[in-house]
Amino acid sequence: MSGIAPQPFVTPDWPPIPGVFALTTTRRGGVSAGPLASFNFGTAVNDDPEALAENRRRLAAAAGLPSAPRWLRQVHGTTVADLDAAAQPETADAAVTRRPGVVCALLTADCLPVLIARRDGTAVAAAHAGWRGLAGGVIEATLDVLDAEPEALVAWLGPAIGPAHFEVGEEVRQAFLAGDPGAAGAFIGNARGRWQCDLYSLARRRLTMEGVVDIFGGEHCTYAETSRFYSHRRDAGQTGRMATLIWRSL
């Protein structure tokens, strides 16, 4: 990614897209302390406001952000904020923009950040896809607002909890199977009578069913990569949040 100085960022491995920049932060490189160490961006995790402000300043400088990120009030739902519109929803779990200089932003710490861009660089989107949002249709809702031919899109699955560590109950499996029996392949039974859930596989399936075929990423596990990523499940909720950003250049 041209325009971004060397930092502990994870960037999409998709083909170059003209004028599009994207990244996910890691937990390294900031000033937050304790279980939030060190590059936290969550506002509801009892961080020192000065540390949070410094982390945001460092991110803006290192990434060369054209404007302040448009942080969402995420609720594990399916509402999409069209950042080009005059009015914005009070809560949203996805964002879309076609305007240069507008930065879509997500916060995660196990949930799956999904980035989508037009190949020609004229539109970008970000979706917060935890299991509830994914089962509810947040990817489909984002694609609806993006309103582009699926063959014109590329998608990237950012760092999330991997299937080896994402144990769920039958109610989660049924939430996916209710609308798509083929989703059963993303669940493997374990010795405790529960299921190991593959969020990456479920997201790929949802994107593919919508006609998006160029899908990248999906190789990380926030739970397993202890020194690199925050994990809400691994750290029993006492942890920070990574930021995932995407924008068009000015």
C-alpha positions as CSV (number, residue, x, y, z in Angstrom):
1,M,0.0,0.0,0.0
2,S,1.6,3.2,-1.1
3,G,1.1,6.1,1.2
4,I,1.4,4.2,4.4
5,A,4.5,4.2,6.5
6,P,5.9,0.9,7.9
7,Q,3.6,0.1,10.8
8,P,2.1,-3.1,12.4
9,F,-0.8,-3.0,10.0
10,V,-2.4,-5.9,8.1
11,T,-3.3,-4.9,4.6
12,P,-5.5,-6.7,2.0
13,D,-3.7,-9.1,-0.4
14,W,-6.1,-8.2,-3.2
15,P,-4.9,-7.0,-6.5
16,P,-4.0,-3.2,-6.7
17,I,-7.1,-1.1,-6.9
18,P,-6.6,2.5,-8.1
19,G,-6.8,5.0,-5.3
20,V,-8.1,2.6,-2.7
21,F,-6.3,2.2,0.7
22,A,-7.2,-0.3,3.4
23,L,-5.8,-1.7,6.6
24,T,-6.5,-3.4,9.9
25,T,-4.4,-2.4,12.9
26,T,-2.8,-4.8,15.3
27,R,-2.4,-4.4,19.1
28,R,1.1,-3.0,18.6
29,G,2.2,0.6,18.2
30,G,0.1,2.6,20.6
31,V,0.2,3.9,24.2
32,S,-2.7,2.1,25.9
33,A,-1.8,0.2,29.1
34,G,-2.7,-3.0,30.9
35,P,-5.0,-5.5,29.0
36,L,-5.6,-2.8,26.4
37,A,-1.9,-2.6,25.5
38,S,-1.1,-1.0,23.3
39,F,-2.9,0.2,20.1
40,N,-6.5,0.2,21.3
41,F,-9.3,2.1,19.4
42,G,-12.3,1.0,21.4
43,T,-14.1,3.8,23.3
44,A,-16.2,1.5,25.6
45,V,-13.4,-0.5,27.2
46,N,-12.3,1.9,29.9
47,D,-9.2,3.2,28.2
48,D,-7.5,6.5,29.2
49,P,-9.0,9.1,26.9
50,E,-5.6,10.7,26.4
51,A,-4.2,7.3,25.3
52,L,-7.1,6.7,23.0
53,A,-6.6,10.2,21.4
54,E,-2.9,9.5,21.0
55,N,-3.6,6.1,19.3
56,R,-5.9,7.9,16.9
57,R,-3.3,10.5,16.2
58,R,-0.7,7.9,15.5
59,L,-3.0,6.0,13.2
60,A,-3.9,9.1,11.2
61,A,-0.3,10.1,10.8
62,A,1.0,6.6,9.9
63,A,-1.8,5.8,7.5
64,G,-1.9,9.3,6.0
65,L,-5.6,9.4,6.5
66,P,-7.4,12.1,4.4
67,S,-10.0,12.7,7.2
68,A,-11.1,11.4,10.6
69,P,-12.5,7.9,10.4
70,R,-16.3,7.7,10.4
71,W,-16.6,5.4,13.5
72,L,-19.9,3.5,13.8
73,R,-22.0,2.7,16.8
74,Q,-21.9,-1.1,16.2
75,V,-24.6,-3.3,17.6
76,H,-24.1,-6.7,15.7
77,G,-26.9,-5.8,13.4
78,T,-27.4,-5.3,9.6
79,T,-27.9,-1.6,9.2
80,V,-25.6,0.0,6.6
81,A,-24.6,3.7,6.8
82,D,-24.4,5.4,3.4
83,L,-21.7,7.9,4.3
84,D,-22.5,10.0,1.3
85,A,-26.1,10.6,2.5
86,A,-27.1,13.7,4.5
87,A,-28.7,11.7,7.3
88,Q,-27.0,8.8,9.1
89,P,-28.5,6.0,11.3
90,E,-27.8,6.1,15.0
91,T,-26.4,2.6,14.9
92,A,-24.9,0.7,12.0
93,D,-22.6,-2.3,11.4
94,A,-21.5,-1.4,7.9
95,A,-20.6,1.6,5.8
96,V,-20.4,2.5,2.2
97,T,-18.9,5.5,0.4
98,R,-18.2,6.6,-3.2
99,R,-16.6,9.9,-2.2
100,P,-12.8,10.4,-2.1
101,G,-11.5,11.2,1.3
102,V,-14.2,9.6,3.4
103,V,-12.8,6.9,5.7
104,C,-15.1,3.9,6.5
105,A,-14.1,2.4,9.9
106,L,-14.9,-0.7,12.0
107,L,-13.9,-1.9,15.4
108,T,-13.3,-5.6,16.1
109,A,-11.7,-8.1,18.6
110,D,-12.8,-11.5,17.1
111,C,-15.6,-10.5,14.8
112,L,-14.9,-10.5,11.1
113,P,-14.2,-7.2,9.3
114,V,-15.2,-7.6,5.6
115,L,-13.9,-5.0,3.1
116,I,-15.4,-4.6,-0.4
117,A,-14.2,-2.4,-3.2
118,R,-15.1,-1.9,-6.9
119,R,-12.2,-2.9,-9.1
120,D,-12.1,0.6,-10.7
121,G,-11.7,2.2,-7.2
122,T,-15.0,4.2,-7.4
123,A,-16.7,2.8,-4.3
124,V,-15.7,1.1,-1.1
125,A,-17.5,-0.6,1.8
126,A,-16.8,-2.1,5.2
127,A,-19.0,-4.6,7.2
128,H,-18.7,-5.8,10.8
129,A,-19.6,-9.5,10.5
130,G,-19.8,-11.2,13.8
131,W,-21.9,-14.3,13.8
132,R,-25.2,-12.4,14.5
133,G,-24.6,-9.9,11.7
134,L,-23.4,-12.5,9.3
135,A,-26.4,-14.7,9.9
136,G,-28.7,-11.7,9.7
137,G,-27.4,-10.6,6.3
138,V,-25.0,-7.7,6.9
139,I,-23.0,-8.7,3.9
140,E,-26.1,-8.8,1.7
141,A,-27.3,-5.5,3.0
142,T,-23.9,-3.9,2.3
143,L,-23.9,-5.1,-1.2
144,D,-27.4,-3.8,-1.7
145,V,-26.3,-0.3,-0.7
146,L,-23.1,-0.5,-2.7
147,D,-25.3,-1.3,-5.7
148,A,-22.6,-2.6,-8.0
149,E,-22.4,-5.6,-10.3
150,P,-20.9,-8.4,-8.2
151,E,-18.3,-9.2,-10.9
152,A,-17.0,-5.7,-10.5
153,L,-16.2,-6.2,-6.8
154,V,-13.4,-7.7,-4.8
155,A,-13.6,-8.5,-1.1
156,W,-11.2,-9.1,1.8
157,L,-11.8,-11.0,5.0
158,G,-9.7,-9.3,7.7
159,P,-8.4,-10.8,11.0
160,A,-11.1,-12.7,13.0
161,I,-11.3,-15.6,15.4
162,G,-10.5,-18.9,13.6
163,P,-12.6,-22.1,13.6
164,A,-10.2,-23.9,16.0
165,H,-11.1,-21.4,18.7
166,F,-14.6,-20.3,17.9
167,E,-16.9,-22.7,19.8
168,V,-20.6,-22.1,19.5
169,G,-23.9,-23.7,20.5
170,E,-26.6,-25.3,18.4
171,E,-28.5,-22.0,18.3
172,V,-25.7,-20.4,16.2
173,R,-25.6,-23.3,13.8
174,Q,-29.4,-23.2,13.3
175,A,-29.3,-19.4,12.7
176,F,-27.2,-20.1,9.6
177,L,-28.9,-23.3,8.5
178,A,-32.3,-21.8,8.6
179,G,-31.6,-19.8,5.5
180,D,-28.9,-21.9,4.0
181,P,-28.7,-25.6,4.7
182,G,-25.4,-25.7,2.8
183,A,-23.8,-23.7,5.6
184,A,-23.5,-26.9,7.6
185,G,-20.1,-27.4,6.2
186,A,-18.8,-24.5,8.2
187,F,-19.5,-26.3,11.5
188,I,-17.6,-29.2,13.0
189,G,-18.9,-31.0,16.1
190,N,-16.5,-31.2,19.1
191,A,-16.2,-33.5,22.1
192,R,-18.2,-31.2,24.2
193,G,-21.3,-31.5,22.1
194,R,-20.9,-28.1,20.6
195,W,-19.6,-26.7,17.3
196,Q,-16.4,-25.2,15.9
197,C,-17.6,-22.4,13.7
198,D,-15.7,-21.1,10.6
199,L,-16.7,-17.5,10.2
200,Y,-14.4,-17.1,7.2
201,S,-16.1,-20.0,5.4
202,L,-19.5,-18.6,6.2
203,A,-18.6,-15.1,4.9
204,R,-17.1,-16.6,1.7
205,R,-20.2,-18.5,1.1
206,R,-22.4,-15.5,1.6
207,L,-20.3,-13.4,-0.8
208,T,-20.2,-16.2,-3.4
209,M,-23.9,-16.7,-3.3
210,E,-24.3,-12.9,-4.1
211,G,-22.0,-13.3,-7.1
212,V,-18.8,-12.0,-5.7
213,V,-16.0,-14.4,-6.7
214,D,-12.8,-12.6,-6.0
215,I,-12.4,-13.0,-2.2
216,F,-9.1,-12.7,-0.4
217,G,-7.8,-12.9,3.2
218,G,-9.1,-15.2,5.9
219,E,-5.8,-16.6,7.1
220,H,-5.5,-15.1,10.6
221,C,-6.9,-16.1,14.0
222,T,-7.2,-13.3,16.5
223,Y,-7.5,-15.8,19.4
224,A,-4.4,-17.7,18.5
225,E,-2.1,-14.8,17.5
226,T,-1.9,-13.5,21.1
227,S,0.8,-10.9,20.7
228,R,-0.6,-9.5,17.5
229,F,-4.4,-9.2,17.9
230,Y,-7.0,-8.4,20.6
231,S,-9.4,-11.2,21.3
232,H,-12.6,-10.7,23.3
233,R,-13.1,-14.4,23.8
234,R,-9.5,-15.3,24.7
235,D,-9.2,-12.4,27.1
236,A,-12.7,-12.8,28.7
237,G,-13.8,-9.4,27.5
238,Q,-10.9,-7.5,29.1
239,T,-9.3,-6.3,25.9
240,G,-9.0,-3.6,23.3
241,R,-10.3,-3.2,19.7
242,M,-8.5,-3.2,16.4
243,A,-9.6,-0.7,13.7
244,T,-10.3,-1.7,10.1
245,L,-10.3,1.2,7.6
246,I,-10.9,1.6,3.9
247,W,-11.1,4.8,1.9
248,R,-10.6,6.3,-1.6
249,S,-7.8,8.7,-2.0
250,L,-8.4,12.4,-2.7
